[in-house]
Amino acid sequence: MIGEISIGGVYLPSILLLAIAAVLLTGLASRLLSFAGAYRVVTYRPLVDLALFVLILGLLALLTGPSA
């Protein structure tokens, strides 16, 4: 993962773009979990959604990181 990405001359931090992708993927995963009925065993759904977002963001950061 590099520090900044230039889009039309505007420098954006790469973590911002990863966070936007993570929000989209979290929304998709949340809909799939809801459709599968997995939220019936969860006490507090927003906390599960936040944890899912953090896990997806971390995975994206690891996958886009520098290759050693």
Secondary structure, 3 states (H helix, E strand, C coil): CCCEEEECCEEEEHHHHHHHHHHHHHHHHHHHHHHHCHHHHCCCHHHHHHHHHHHHHHHHHHHCCCCC
